Amino acid sequence: MFLLVAMPVAGQAAQIRAMSLTGSVNAGSAAYFLRVLDEANRDNDTLLLVELDTPGGLVSSLRQMVQGVMASRVPVVVYVAPSGAQAASAGALLLLSANVAAMAPGTETGAAHPVDISGGGEKGSVMGKKIENDLAAFARSLAQKRGRSPEWAERAVRESIASTASEALAAGVIDTVADNRKELLVSIDGRKVETAIGELIIRTTNVPVKEASPTFGEEVMMAIADPNIAYFLLLLGLAGLWFELSTPGAVLPGVAGAIALVLGAWAMQLLPVNVTGLLLILLAILFFGLEIFVVSSGALAIAGLVALFIGSVMVFNQPELGLVINWWVFLPLFLSFSAGVLLLVFVVFRSTRRKAISGREGLVGETGTVERAIGEGKDGKVFVHGELWDASANGLIPAGSQVTVTGIEGMRLMVKQNSKEE
């Protein structure tokens, strides 16, 4: 057997590429990881060092990342750091897939039991068992490929066990425990690893480290994949569009709302969402839309707020994946949105019930002065609202009397004499 030493291409200095992967595992973080891994392979780097701190995330994104690791010519070192960090759920499987798995003291890994975000794969159900068995087999295969404990890997999925750095090292889950990056690189110098092109010897002595950062697009994807940001965009979009439809002509709220709603919908595609919660939010949107066109005196708006509240609580309620809405973010946003909706409903409702103050309808109920006496079957003249009108009444009303307009017939007012004048 021949051993290869990780060396740069001709004319290119050796380097270690390092990146930090924090937060949930999602489409954004997967795109960032795979792009940096591709660059490391393109430049034939000594190794890719991934400093990991994640509560877990999407299995679909995890599989993409693991496939990239398995196909990499460059060794991938996953280091759970700093102290207090975790590689839980999907992060534990990414750690298992690495050529070198390392942890800092005070970190933990494991608890990789799958969570069915649709609500259809509850524990004990056929679908839940299929998902669990599939992920358990995936974890075992990764552990066996890297020479790690398949028993621990399976228990992490089936029993949600978790281990500290020292426990993981003793169980054969990781290769080393290091206090910091410098100590880690020293400890893995000369280690033999299996890559896509065969067995390599890692050399890290005096090799410079190049930091990799996410692009603007990747940062946007990862930021939007935060449930709190996604929820803010969703509410902003709803508020803007509803205000525009309720009071046409404002333009800016409608444009801003449409952009925010599109971004919010995109974020929903990047995140695992509870189907029931999502349906309740869509039902709330329907109620808000109907409120604009159906006179319900606010009943539909209130029903929409109730559906929105319940749906919001349910839609991202996945603490096992680190995907939950922060209540300190959720409550102010929801209460502000609710106040705005109820205020607009009140204003519209009051305007529909208010007596007309202009035009012919606005004259009914107004008082005026008789300028020319009104007789039986004979019209007189009444001064109302700064205008002189023909007027008739059921009886005689002398000039100078105060009258109240009771109706309009064509261009003639129907009036009655005020009681104090009778």
HUWODA-V95863 format. One record per residue. N is the residue number from 0. RES is the residue in three letters. PHI is phi in whole degrees, 0 to 359 (NA if undefined). Layout:
[[N:RES:PHI] [N:RES:PHI]]
This chain:
[[0:MET:NA] [1:PHE:256] [2:LEU:252] [3:LEU:258] [4:VAL:256] [5:ALA:298] [6:MET:229] [7:PRO:284] [8:VAL:290] [9:ALA:303] [10:GLY:81] [11:GLN:239] [12:ALA:287] [13:ALA:293] [14:GLN:205] [15:ILE:256] [16:ARG:263] [17:ALA:236] [18:MET:216] [19:SER:247] [20:LEU:239] [21:THR:236] [22:GLY:85] [23:SER:289] [24:VAL:279] [25:ASN:213] [26:ALA:299] [27:GLY:292] [28:SER:292] [29:ALA:295] [30:ALA:297] [31:TYR:298] [32:PHE:299] [33:LEU:292] [34:ARG:294] [35:VAL:295] [36:LEU:297] [37:ASP:298] [38:GLU:295] [39:ALA:296] [40:ASN:290] [41:ARG:298] [42:ASP:269] [43:ASN:53] [44:ASP:295] [45:THR:297] [46:LEU:194] [47:LEU:251] [48:LEU:258] [49:VAL:249] [50:GLU:271] [51:LEU:247] [52:ASP:208] [53:THR:215] [54:PRO:275] [55:GLY:122] [56:GLY:163] [57:LEU:281] [58:VAL:295] [59:SER:299] [60:SER:290] [61:LEU:301] [62:ARG:298] [63:GLN:298] [64:MET:292] [65:VAL:296] [66:GLN:300] [67:GLY:296] [68:VAL:297] [69:MET:294] [70:ALA:268] [71:SER:282] [72:ARG:280] [73:VAL:268] [74:PRO:300] [75:VAL:249] [76:VAL:251] [77:VAL:256] [78:TYR:237] [79:VAL:282] [80:ALA:200] [81:PRO:280] [82:SER:303] [83:GLY:100] [84:ALA:282] [85:GLN:218] [86:ALA:233] [87:ALA:265] [88:SER:53] [89:ALA:300] [90:GLY:296] [91:ALA:294] [92:LEU:287] [93:LEU:295] [94:LEU:297] [95:LEU:297] [96:SER:281] [97:ALA:290] [98:ASN:295] [99:VAL:229] [100:ALA:251] [101:ALA:221] [102:MET:220] [103:ALA:270] [104:PRO:302] [105:GLY:86] [106:THR:249] [107:GLU:213] [108:THR:214] [109:GLY:126] [110:ALA:50] [111:ALA:256] [112:HIS:296] [113:PRO:290] [114:VAL:242] [115:ASP:276] [116:ILE:283] [117:SER:274] [118:GLY:85] [119:GLY:264] [120:GLY:244] [121:GLU:296] [122:LYS:303] [123:GLY:95] [124:SER:282] [125:VAL:299] [126:MET:296] [127:GLY:299] [128:LYS:295] [129:LYS:297] [130:ILE:296] [131:GLU:297] [132:ASN:297] [133:ASP:296] [134:LEU:289] [135:ALA:296] [136:ALA:295] [137:PHE:298] [138:ALA:295] [139:ARG:298] [140:SER:296] [141:LEU:295] [142:ALA:297] [143:GLN:294] [144:LYS:299] [145:ARG:261] [146:GLY:72] [147:ARG:250] [148:SER:287] [149:PRO:291] [150:GLU:296] [151:TRP:297] [152:ALA:301] [153:GLU:290] [154:ARG:293] [155:ALA:298] [156:VAL:277] [157:ARG:281] [158:GLU:248] [159:SER:59] [160:ILE:290] [161:ALA:226] [162:SER:226] [163:THR:284] [164:ALA:300] [165:SER:292] [166:GLU:293] [167:ALA:295] [168:LEU:294] [169:ALA:294] [170:ALA:277] [171:GLY:76] [172:VAL:271] [173:ILE:237] [174:ASP:262] [175:THR:200] [176:VAL:242] [177:ALA:225] [178:ASP:290] [179:ASN:206] [180:ARG:297] [181:LYS:300] [182:GLU:295] [183:LEU:298] [184:LEU:296] [185:VAL:293] [186:SER:289] [187:ILE:262] [188:ASP:297] [189:GLY:87] [190:ARG:286] [191:LYS:266] [192:VAL:226] [193:GLU:259] [194:THR:243] [195:ALA:294] [196:ILE:253] [197:GLY:119] [198:GLU:277] [199:LEU:236] [200:ILE:253] [201:ILE:279] [202:ARG:239] [203:THR:239] [204:THR:294] [205:ASN:60] [206:VAL:265] [207:PRO:292] [208:VAL:252] [209:LYS:252] [210:GLU:279] [211:ALA:251] [212:SER:239] [213:PRO:291] [214:THR:286] [215:PHE:300] [216:GLY:297] [217:GLU:292] [218:GLU:296] [219:VAL:296] [220:MET:299] [221:MET:290] [222:ALA:290] [223:ILE:294] [224:ALA:287] [225:ASP:282] [226:PRO:304] [227:ASN:293] [228:ILE:292] [229:ALA:300] [230:TYR:292] [231:PHE:299] [232:LEU:297] [233:LEU:296] [234:LEU:293] [235:LEU:298] [236:GLY:296] [237:LEU:298] [238:ALA:297] [239:GLY:296] [240:LEU:292] [241:TRP:293] [242:PHE:294] [243:GLU:295] [244:LEU:288] [245:SER:284] [246:THR:230] [247:PRO:303] [248:GLY:109] [249:ALA:290] [250:VAL:67] [251:LEU:302] [252:PRO:300] [253:GLY:293] [254:VAL:295] [255:ALA:297] [256:GLY:296] [257:ALA:296] [258:ILE:297] [259:ALA:297] [260:LEU:292] [261:VAL:296] [262:LEU:295] [263:GLY:296] [264:ALA:294] [265:TRP:297] [266:ALA:297] [267:MET:298] [268:GLN:286] [269:LEU:278] [270:LEU:248] [271:PRO:283] [272:VAL:239] [273:ASN:286] [274:VAL:297] [275:THR:298] [276:GLY:298] [277:LEU:296] [278:LEU:296] [279:LEU:295] [280:ILE:294] [281:LEU:296] [282:LEU:295] [283:ALA:298] [284:ILE:299] [285:LEU:298] [286:PHE:298] [287:PHE:297] [288:GLY:294] [289:LEU:293] [290:GLU:300] [291:ILE:289] [292:PHE:253] [293:VAL:245] [294:VAL:282] [295:SER:244] [296:SER:57] [297:GLY:93] [298:ALA:296] [299:LEU:293] [300:ALA:296] [301:ILE:295] [302:ALA:298] [303:GLY:296] [304:LEU:294] [305:VAL:297] [306:ALA:297] [307:LEU:294] [308:PHE:297] [309:ILE:295] [310:GLY:297] [311:SER:294] [312:VAL:294] [313:MET:273] [314:VAL:296] [315:PHE:243] [316:ASN:279] [317:GLN:231] [318:PRO:298] [319:GLU:296] [320:LEU:258] [321:GLY:74] [322:LEU:247] [323:VAL:221] [324:ILE:274] [325:ASN:292] [326:TRP:297] [327:TRP:289] [328:VAL:268] [329:PHE:296] [330:LEU:298] [331:PRO:301] [332:LEU:296] [333:PHE:294] [334:LEU:294] [335:SER:295] [336:PHE:297] [337:SER:297] [338:ALA:298] [339:GLY:296] [340:VAL:296] [341:LEU:294] [342:LEU:295] [343:LEU:293] [344:VAL:298] [345:PHE:297] [346:VAL:297] [347:VAL:294] [348:PHE:297] [349:ARG:294] [350:SER:293] [351:THR:286] [352:ARG:266] [353:ARG:286] [354:LYS:294] [355:ALA:299] [356:ILE:245] [357:SER:219] [358:GLY:76] [359:ARG:294] [360:GLU:297] [361:GLY:289] [362:LEU:279] [363:VAL:296] [364:GLY:94] [365:GLU:282] [366:THR:257] [367:GLY:210] [368:THR:241] [369:VAL:285] [370:GLU:269] [371:ARG:226] [372:ALA:306] [373:ILE:257] [374:GLY:247] [375:GLU:297] [376:GLY:71] [377:LYS:231] [378:ASP:287] [379:GLY:241] [380:LYS:238] [381:VAL:232] [382:PHE:263] [383:VAL:225] [384:HIS:58] [385:GLY:77] [386:GLU:227] [387:LEU:257] [388:TRP:239] [389:ASP:290] [390:ALA:215] [391:SER:225] [392:ALA:213] [393:ASN:278] [394:GLY:216] [395:LEU:281] [396:ILE:228] [397:PRO:287] [398:ALA:297] [399:GLY:90] [400:SER:284] [401:GLN:268] [402:VAL:230] [403:THR:240] [404:VAL:285] [405:THR:252] [406:GLY:182] [407:ILE:224] [408:GLU:236] [409:GLY:64] [410:MET:253] [411:ARG:240] [412:LEU:269] [413:MET:260] [414:VAL:230] [415:LYS:224] [416:GLN:287] [417:ASN:298] [418:SER:301] [419:LYS:289] [420:GLU:271] [421:GLU:288]]
